[in-house]
């Protein structure tokens, strides 16, 4: 799933390629992708794109015609830029194409989604805050005003484990499964540690890891074309998606805990005092 760094990089890429250009047509291919009906997609046509904004993991295109085009790429969605779009409208079918935005210059982009679980979402709204997911967002962890004191206030009294708290978009916007693993590894903290139990020193360490991990990922992605962002994300991850590989810090084997729809990765030596975390799913399989 694209997270804050990749969506920030997409925002920069689209700002360079879209701002100042006019929308010719917006062509939905998968009916399920469109979550709003008023204003219609046609309200965007003829409008000049004036800005591209990021809200957590959401992207919003602002037009002088009034409406915003907002998208959330979900787990398997992506944006594919095309210097020249194919002639003729796209044909609905079983392929990954969900929606196409064509510019008057002949350029444009496709929103695609792999797999059978269709969660990619597109909204046409007068204000991005009309999108429920944006209205619920917590503070952006890279915002100038998000300091250590603000972070500590969010965690105060929090009863969830750190892994779940960091992924909660209503608590902190933009962090998902991959970067929560990376942040906890950088902070040398167990994903199972209770968020509200941190000492001031631990809170400071986690805040520093949050900011540095995301900032470094944004810098690695800055200036890359949209098609290269996925590969850059994978290459920069130290523990997420690297089960069985050596930890780049201490050399211990990266371990995994599996859940019904996701998994987490961690280093026992760096994060849990050398003790593997209980993986109830694997325990059941071994019985």
KOLSE-13055 format. One record per residue (C-alpha): residue number from 1; residue in three letters; x, y, z. Coordinates in pm, 1 decimal. Example, Ala and Ser with C-alpha at 12.3 -4.5 7.8 and 13.67 -1.06 7.14 Angstrom:
BEGIN
+-----+---------+----------+----------+----------+
! num ! residuo !       c1 !       c2 !       c3 !
+-----+---------+----------+----------+----------+
!   1 !     ALA !   1230.0 !   -450.0 !    780.0 !
!   2 !     SER !   1367.0 !   -106.0 !    714.0 !
+-----+---------+----------+----------+----------+
END
This chain:
BEGIN
+-----+---------+----------+----------+----------+
! num ! residuo !       c1 !       c2 !       c3 !
+-----+---------+----------+----------+----------+
!   1 !     UNK !      0.0 !      0.0 !      0.0 !
!   2 !     UNK !    131.8 !    346.5 !    -84.4 !
!   3 !     UNK !    196.4 !    536.1 !    238.9 !
!   4 !     UNK !    287.6 !    893.8 !    324.6 !
!   5 !     UNK !    631.8 !    903.2 !    153.2 !
!   6 !     UNK !    508.7 !    755.2 !   -175.8 !
!   7 !     UNK !    193.8 !    969.6 !   -182.7 !
!   8 !     UNK !    405.1 !   1278.2 !   -104.9 !
!   9 !     UNK !    632.0 !   1188.8 !   -397.8 !
!  10 !     UNK !    329.5 !   1134.9 !   -623.1 !
!  11 !     UNK !    202.1 !   1476.5 !   -514.8 !
!  12 !     UNK !    531.7 !   1637.3 !   -619.8 !
!  13 !     UNK !    537.5 !   1445.7 !   -949.2 !
!  14 !     UNK !    179.9 !   1540.3 !  -1034.1 !
!  15 !     UNK !    234.7 !   1902.4 !   -934.4 !
!  16 !     UNK !    508.6 !   1920.0 !  -1197.0 !
!  17 !     UNK !    307.2 !   1740.5 !  -1465.5 !
!  18 !     UNK !    -49.7 !   1859.4 !  -1402.8 !
!  19 !     UNK !    -62.1 !   2212.6 !  -1261.9 !
!  20 !     UNK !   -150.7 !   2462.6 !  -1531.8 !
!  21 !     UNK !   -298.3 !   2199.6 !  -1763.5 !
!  22 !     UNK !   -666.6 !   2148.3 !  -1839.5 !
!  23 !     UNK !   -869.9 !   1832.3 !  -1796.4 !
!  24 !     UNK !  -1019.6 !   1707.5 !  -2122.4 !
!  25 !     UNK !  -1204.9 !   1400.1 !  -1996.0 !
!  26 !     UNK !  -1236.9 !   1180.6 !  -1687.3 !
!  27 !     UNK !  -1324.0 !    826.5 !  -1788.6 !
!  28 !     UNK !  -1436.4 !    573.9 !  -1526.4 !
!  29 !     UNK !  -1371.9 !    214.4 !  -1626.9 !
!  30 !     UNK !  -1459.3 !     30.7 !  -1303.5 !
!  31 !     UNK !  -1795.9 !    146.3 !  -1169.1 !
!  32 !     UNK !  -1700.1 !     53.5 !   -811.9 !
!  33 !     UNK !  -1416.1 !    307.0 !   -799.4 !
!  34 !     UNK !  -1639.9 !    615.1 !   -790.2 !
!  35 !     UNK !  -1774.4 !    685.4 !   -440.5 !
!  36 !     UNK !  -1961.4 !   1011.4 !   -512.0 !
!  37 !     UNK !  -2209.6 !   1122.2 !   -780.0 !
!  38 !     UNK !  -2263.5 !   1492.3 !   -711.0 !
!  39 !     UNK !  -2076.6 !   1680.8 !   -850.0 !
!  40 !     UNK !  -2043.6 !   1447.0 !  -1151.0 !
!  41 !     UNK !  -1710.1 !   1358.8 !  -1307.3 !
!  42 !     UNK !  -1798.7 !   1583.1 !  -1601.5 !
!  43 !     UNK !  -1777.4 !   1885.6 !  -1368.1 !
!  44 !     UNK !  -1399.4 !   1845.9 !  -1380.4 !
!  45 !     UNK !  -1378.6 !   1857.8 !  -1759.7 !
!  46 !     UNK !  -1244.8 !   2184.2 !  -1900.0 !
!  47 !     UNK !  -1109.0 !   2288.7 !  -1563.2 !
!  48 !     UNK !   -746.9 !   2388.9 !  -1512.4 !
!  49 !     UNK !   -561.5 !   2198.5 !  -1241.1 !
!  50 !     UNK !   -434.5 !   2459.0 !   -996.3 !
!  51 !     UNK !   -283.3 !   2247.3 !   -718.1 !
!  52 !     UNK !   -214.9 !   1891.9 !   -602.5 !
!  53 !     UNK !   -246.0 !   1828.7 !   -229.8 !
!  54 !     UNK !   -184.0 !   1536.1 !      5.0 !
!  55 !     UNK !   -403.5 !   1449.0 !    303.1 !
!  56 !     UNK !   -250.8 !   1150.5 !    481.6 !
!  57 !     UNK !   -258.9 !    880.3 !    212.4 !
!  58 !     UNK !   -516.6 !   1068.5 !      0.1 !
!  59 !     UNK !   -431.5 !   1273.5 !   -311.3 !
!  60 !     UNK !   -646.1 !   1569.7 !   -415.7 !
!  61 !     UNK !   -639.8 !   1756.1 !   -747.9 !
!  62 !     UNK !   -781.4 !   2107.7 !   -724.6 !
!  63 !     UNK !   -934.0 !   2270.9 !  -1031.9 !
!  64 !     UNK !  -1043.8 !   2624.0 !  -1113.9 !
!  65 !     UNK !  -1376.2 !   2471.2 !  -1219.5 !
!  66 !     UNK !  -1453.7 !   2420.6 !   -850.4 !
!  67 !     UNK !  -1451.6 !   2048.0 !   -767.5 !
!  68 !     UNK !  -1161.2 !   1845.1 !   -633.6 !
!  69 !     UNK !  -1075.0 !   1499.9 !   -764.3 !
!  70 !     UNK !   -968.4 !   1296.7 !   -459.8 !
!  71 !     UNK !   -828.9 !    945.4 !   -464.6 !
!  72 !     UNK !   -710.7 !    685.6 !   -215.0 !
!  73 !     UNK !   -497.7 !    414.5 !   -375.5 !
!  74 !     UNK !   -573.6 !    157.9 !   -101.5 !
!  75 !     UNK !   -365.5 !   -160.1 !    -83.5 !
!  76 !     UNK !   -321.0 !   -250.6 !   -450.3 !
!  77 !     UNK !   -390.3 !     72.4 !   -635.6 !
!  78 !     UNK !   -139.7 !    280.1 !   -829.0 !
!  79 !     UNK !   -111.8 !    580.3 !  -1058.2 !
!  80 !     UNK !     46.7 !    533.9 !  -1400.8 !
!  81 !     UNK !    151.9 !    844.5 !  -1589.1 !
!  82 !     UNK !    132.4 !    843.1 !  -1969.8 !
!  83 !     UNK !    305.0 !   1099.5 !  -2190.3 !
!  84 !     UNK !     59.2 !   1003.5 !  -2459.7 !
!  85 !     UNK !   -272.3 !    835.7 !  -2386.1 !
!  86 !     UNK !   -412.5 !    576.6 !  -2629.2 !
!  87 !     UNK !   -663.6 !    701.0 !  -2882.3 !
!  88 !     UNK !  -1025.6 !    624.0 !  -2803.5 !
!  89 !     UNK !  -1194.1 !    552.3 !  -2471.4 !
!  90 !     UNK !  -1072.7 !    260.4 !  -2258.6 !
!  91 !     UNK !  -1278.6 !    -56.8 !  -2270.3 !
!  92 !     UNK !  -1430.6 !   -194.1 !  -1950.4 !
!  93 !     UNK !  -1312.3 !   -543.8 !  -1870.8 !
!  94 !     UNK !  -1127.2 !   -759.3 !  -1625.6 !
!  95 !     UNK !   -801.7 !   -562.2 !  -1642.0 !
!  96 !     UNK !   -656.5 !   -341.6 !  -1367.0 !
!  97 !     UNK !   -760.3 !     -5.7 !  -1519.6 !
!  98 !     UNK !  -1012.4 !    172.3 !  -1297.3 !
!  99 !     UNK !  -1016.5 !    536.0 !  -1413.7 !
! 100 !     UNK !   -840.6 !    752.5 !  -1673.3 !
! 101 !     UNK !   -779.1 !   1128.0 !  -1659.1 !
! 102 !     UNK !   -699.4 !   1280.7 !  -1999.1 !
! 103 !     UNK !   -550.6 !   1627.1 !  -2039.7 !
! 104 !     UNK !   -601.6 !   1858.0 !  -2335.2 !
! 105 !     UNK !   -231.2 !   1811.9 !  -2418.2 !
! 106 !     UNK !   -283.2 !   1439.7 !  -2486.7 !
! 107 !     UNK !   -104.2 !   1341.9 !  -2165.2 !
! 108 !     UNK !   -276.3 !   1194.1 !  -1863.4 !
! 109 !     UNK !   -276.5 !    920.1 !  -1606.2 !
! 110 !     UNK !   -447.9 !    592.7 !  -1527.8 !
! 111 !     UNK !   -556.2 !    475.2 !  -1185.3 !
! 112 !     UNK !   -512.2 !     98.4 !  -1171.0 !
! 113 !     UNK !   -576.8 !   -169.4 !   -911.6 !
! 114 !     UNK !   -442.9 !   -523.4 !   -908.1 !
! 115 !     UNK !   -614.4 !   -824.2 !   -751.1 !
! 116 !     UNK !   -974.9 !   -906.5 !   -677.3 !
! 117 !     UNK !  -1028.4 !   -690.9 !   -367.6 !
! 118 !     UNK !  -1132.6 !   -359.8 !   -518.1 !
! 119 !     UNK !  -1073.5 !    -85.7 !   -260.9 !
! 120 !     UNK !   -933.9 !    197.8 !   -472.0 !
! 121 !     UNK !  -1160.6 !    499.3 !   -421.0 !
! 122 !     UNK !  -1227.2 !    817.0 !   -619.7 !
! 123 !     UNK !  -1435.3 !   1112.8 !   -500.1 !
! 124 !     UNK !  -1546.6 !   1435.0 !   -668.7 !
! 125 !     UNK !  -1617.8 !   1692.1 !   -396.6 !
! 126 !     UNK !  -1635.9 !   2066.9 !   -337.5 !
! 127 !     UNK !  -1407.1 !   2035.4 !    -35.6 !
! 128 !     UNK !  -1167.2 !   1745.4 !     44.6 !
! 129 !     UNK !  -1302.0 !   1739.8 !    400.3 !
! 130 !     UNK !  -1628.5 !   1604.7 !    257.1 !
! 131 !     UNK !  -1443.6 !   1273.1 !    208.3 !
! 132 !     UNK !  -1507.5 !   1071.7 !    528.5 !
! 133 !     UNK !  -1153.9 !    932.3 !    540.3 !
! 134 !     UNK !  -1003.4 !   1281.3 !    522.7 !
! 135 !     UNK !  -1244.5 !   1421.7 !    781.4 !
! 136 !     UNK !  -1125.3 !   1155.4 !   1028.9 !
! 137 !     UNK !   -752.3 !   1211.7 !    978.5 !
! 138 !     UNK !   -526.9 !   1289.1 !   1269.3 !
! 139 !     UNK !   -231.4 !   1529.5 !   1241.2 !
! 140 !     UNK !     27.7 !   1489.7 !    967.7 !
! 141 !     UNK !    354.3 !   1367.8 !   1125.6 !
! 142 !     UNK !    565.7 !   1583.5 !    891.8 !
! 143 !     UNK !    369.0 !   1903.9 !    950.5 !
! 144 !     UNK !    583.4 !   2185.3 !   1095.8 !
! 145 !     UNK !    365.7 !   2211.8 !   1406.0 !
! 146 !     UNK !    376.1 !   1841.2 !   1488.4 !
! 147 !     UNK !    639.6 !   1850.7 !   1763.0 !
! 148 !     UNK !    733.4 !   1604.9 !   2035.1 !
! 149 !     UNK !    483.2 !   1755.3 !   2278.4 !
! 150 !     UNK !    198.2 !   1708.2 !   2030.5 !
! 151 !     UNK !    305.9 !   1348.0 !   1974.7 !
! 152 !     UNK !    322.6 !   1279.4 !   2349.6 !
! 153 !     UNK !    -27.7 !   1421.1 !   2392.8 !
! 154 !     UNK !   -162.3 !   1178.7 !   2131.2 !
! 155 !     UNK !    -12.8 !    877.8 !   2310.5 !
! 156 !     UNK !   -119.4 !    980.2 !   2659.5 !
! 157 !     UNK !   -374.8 !    730.0 !   2787.1 !
! 158 !     UNK !   -356.8 !    525.6 !   2464.2 !
! 159 !     UNK !   -433.9 !    162.0 !   2547.1 !
! 160 !     UNK !   -341.1 !      0.5 !   2218.3 !
! 161 !     UNK !    -10.0 !   -152.8 !   2120.8 !
! 162 !     UNK !    233.0 !     70.7 !   1935.7 !
! 163 !     UNK !    187.0 !   -110.9 !   1605.5 !
! 164 !     UNK !   -188.1 !    -52.0 !   1602.4 !
! 165 !     UNK !   -165.6 !    304.0 !   1729.0 !
! 166 !     UNK !     83.4 !    411.2 !   1462.8 !
! 167 !     UNK !   -137.6 !    268.3 !   1186.3 !
! 168 !     UNK !   -454.2 !    442.2 !   1308.4 !
! 169 !     UNK !   -519.5 !    721.6 !   1057.2 !
! 170 !     UNK !   -737.1 !    909.6 !   1306.3 !
! 171 !     UNK !   -440.3 !    926.9 !   1544.6 !
! 172 !     UNK !   -156.6 !    998.7 !   1297.6 !
! 173 !     UNK !   -216.6 !   1044.6 !    924.2 !
! 174 !     UNK !    -20.5 !    859.8 !    658.7 !
! 175 !     UNK !    161.4 !    575.9 !    838.7 !
! 176 !     UNK !     68.2 !    223.8 !    730.4 !
! 177 !     UNK !    185.8 !   -132.3 !    779.8 !
! 178 !     UNK !    530.5 !    -95.8 !    624.5 !
! 179 !     UNK !    648.9 !    227.1 !    780.5 !
! 180 !     UNK !    510.4 !    141.5 !   1123.9 !
! 181 !     UNK !    744.6 !   -161.4 !   1118.3 !
! 182 !     UNK !   1032.8 !     60.4 !   1007.3 !
! 183 !     UNK !    964.0 !    327.2 !   1271.2 !
! 184 !     UNK !    949.8 !     72.8 !   1554.2 !
! 185 !     UNK !   1270.9 !    -91.4 !   1434.5 !
! 186 !     UNK !   1447.2 !    246.1 !   1424.9 !
! 187 !     UNK !   1318.1 !    324.0 !   1774.9 !
! 188 !     UNK !   1421.0 !    -23.3 !   1900.8 !
! 189 !     UNK !   1072.5 !    -87.5 !   2041.0 !
! 190 !     UNK !    845.9 !   -390.3 !   2041.8 !
! 191 !     UNK !    534.9 !   -356.1 !   1825.1 !
! 192 !     UNK !    344.2 !   -508.3 !   2118.4 !
! 193 !     UNK !    448.8 !   -239.9 !   2367.6 !
! 194 !     UNK !    151.3 !    -39.5 !   2498.2 !
! 195 !     UNK !    152.4 !    309.2 !   2350.5 !
! 196 !     UNK !     37.4 !    475.4 !   2671.5 !
! 197 !     UNK !    313.5 !    314.6 !   2879.4 !
! 198 !     UNK !    609.7 !    498.3 !   2726.0 !
! 199 !     UNK !    845.1 !    696.9 !   2945.7 !
! 200 !     UNK !    933.7 !   1051.6 !   2835.3 !
! 201 !     UNK !   1265.8 !    918.4 !   2704.9 !
! 202 !     UNK !   1091.9 !    644.3 !   2504.4 !
! 203 !     UNK !    840.4 !    893.5 !   2364.9 !
! 204 !     UNK !   1126.8 !   1115.0 !   2251.8 !
! 205 !     UNK !   1299.3 !    818.8 !   2084.3 !
! 206 !     UNK !    980.8 !    709.7 !   1905.5 !
! 207 !     UNK !    908.1 !   1064.9 !   1789.3 !
! 208 !     UNK !   1261.3 !   1096.0 !   1650.5 !
! 209 !     UNK !   1225.3 !    760.5 !   1471.1 !
! 210 !     UNK !    886.6 !    861.9 !   1328.6 !
! 211 !     UNK !   1016.1 !   1186.7 !   1185.7 !
! 212 !     UNK !   1350.2 !   1054.4 !   1058.7 !
! 213 !     UNK !   1206.2 !    739.6 !    898.9 !
! 214 !     UNK !    939.5 !    929.3 !    707.1 !
! 215 !     UNK !   1162.6 !   1223.1 !    617.2 !
! 216 !     UNK !   1436.4 !    995.4 !    482.1 !
! 217 !     UNK !   1181.9 !    794.3 !    280.5 !
! 218 !     UNK !   1039.3 !   1114.0 !    130.0 !
! 219 !     UNK !   1388.5 !   1232.4 !     35.8 !
! 220 !     UNK !   1471.1 !    898.1 !   -129.8 !
! 221 !     UNK !   1152.8 !    921.3 !   -336.6 !
! 222 !     UNK !   1174.4 !   1288.3 !   -427.6 !
! 223 !     UNK !   1221.1 !   1350.3 !   -798.8 !
! 224 !     UNK !   1146.8 !    992.6 !   -903.9 !
! 225 !     UNK !    897.8 !    917.5 !  -1176.8 !
! 226 !     UNK !    572.9 !    761.9 !  -1058.5 !
! 227 !     UNK !    664.5 !    424.0 !  -1205.8 !
! 228 !     UNK !    980.1 !    393.7 !   -993.1 !
! 229 !     UNK !    831.9 !    470.7 !   -651.5 !
! 230 !     UNK !    728.6 !    115.8 !   -562.5 !
! 231 !     UNK !   1077.3 !    -20.5 !   -622.0 !
! 232 !     UNK !   1233.0 !    264.3 !   -423.2 !
! 233 !     UNK !   1004.5 !    193.5 !   -127.4 !
! 234 !     UNK !   1100.4 !   -174.6 !   -119.4 !
! 235 !     UNK !   1472.2 !   -103.7 !   -149.1 !
! 236 !     UNK !   1467.1 !    134.2 !    147.8 !
! 237 !     UNK !   1290.5 !    -97.3 !    395.1 !
! 238 !     UNK !   1507.1 !   -257.4 !    664.3 !
! 239 !     UNK !   1269.7 !   -510.2 !    821.9 !
! 240 !     UNK !    927.4 !   -488.0 !    658.7 !
! 241 !     UNK !    886.9 !   -760.0 !    396.8 !
! 242 !     UNK !   1226.3 !   -908.0 !    487.3 !
! 243 !     UNK !   1129.7 !  -1210.3 !    697.1 !
! 244 !     UNK !   1421.0 !  -1453.2 !    726.6 !
! 245 !     UNK !   1682.7 !  -1200.9 !    619.7 !
! 246 !     UNK !   1953.5 !  -1064.9 !    853.0 !
! 247 !     UNK !   1878.2 !   -741.9 !   1036.3 !
! 248 !     UNK !   2099.5 !   -470.4 !    881.5 !
! 249 !     UNK !   2176.4 !   -333.7 !   1229.2 !
! 250 !     UNK !   2265.0 !   -641.5 !   1437.5 !
! 251 !     UNK !   2256.4 !   -940.9 !   1201.9 !
! 252 !     UNK !   1979.3 !  -1129.6 !   1384.3 !
! 253 !     UNK !   1709.7 !  -1292.1 !   1169.7 !
! 254 !     UNK !   1408.2 !  -1074.3 !   1093.9 !
! 255 !     UNK !   1094.0 !  -1244.2 !   1228.7 !
! 256 !     UNK !    726.8 !  -1216.4 !   1134.5 !
! 257 !     UNK !    391.4 !  -1221.8 !   1310.4 !
! 258 !     UNK !     97.6 !  -1303.1 !   1082.0 !
! 259 !     UNK !   -259.1 !  -1180.0 !   1113.6 !
! 260 !     UNK !   -568.7 !  -1254.3 !    907.0 !
! 261 !     UNK !   -509.9 !   -976.3 !    652.5 !
! 262 !     UNK !   -157.6 !   -851.3 !    722.0 !
! 263 !     UNK !    171.7 !   -924.6 !    894.7 !
! 264 !     UNK !    441.8 !   -739.3 !   1083.3 !
! 265 !     UNK !    817.8 !   -784.6 !   1075.8 !
! 266 !     UNK !   1066.5 !   -705.9 !   1352.1 !
! 267 !     UNK !   1415.1 !   -784.8 !   1482.9 !
! 268 !     UNK !   1415.3 !   -973.1 !   1816.8 !
! 269 !     UNK !   1760.5 !   -846.7 !   1918.9 !
! 270 !     UNK !   1691.6 !   -482.5 !   1836.8 !
! 271 !     UNK !   1330.5 !   -466.7 !   1954.9 !
! 272 !     UNK !   1220.3 !   -740.3 !   2195.7 !
! 273 !     UNK !   1523.7 !   -827.4 !   2407.6 !
! 274 !     UNK !   1600.3 !  -1128.9 !   2188.5 !
! 275 !     UNK !   1262.4 !  -1293.1 !   2251.5 !
! 276 !     UNK !   1043.1 !  -1390.6 !   1953.0 !
! 277 !     UNK !    689.0 !  -1254.4 !   1969.5 !
! 278 !     UNK !    401.1 !  -1499.6 !   1993.7 !
! 279 !     UNK !    245.6 !  -1575.9 !   1656.0 !
! 280 !     UNK !    -84.7 !  -1743.5 !   1737.7 !
! 281 !     UNK !   -162.7 !  -1804.9 !   1372.2 !
! 282 !     UNK !    154.5 !  -2007.4 !   1321.7 !
! 283 !     UNK !     99.3 !  -2187.7 !   1652.7 !
! 284 !     UNK !   -237.8 !  -2312.3 !   1531.4 !
! 285 !     UNK !    -86.3 !  -2434.7 !   1204.3 !
! 286 !     UNK !    178.4 !  -2632.9 !   1390.7 !
! 287 !     UNK !    -69.5 !  -2816.6 !   1616.0 !
+-----+---------+----------+----------+----------+
END
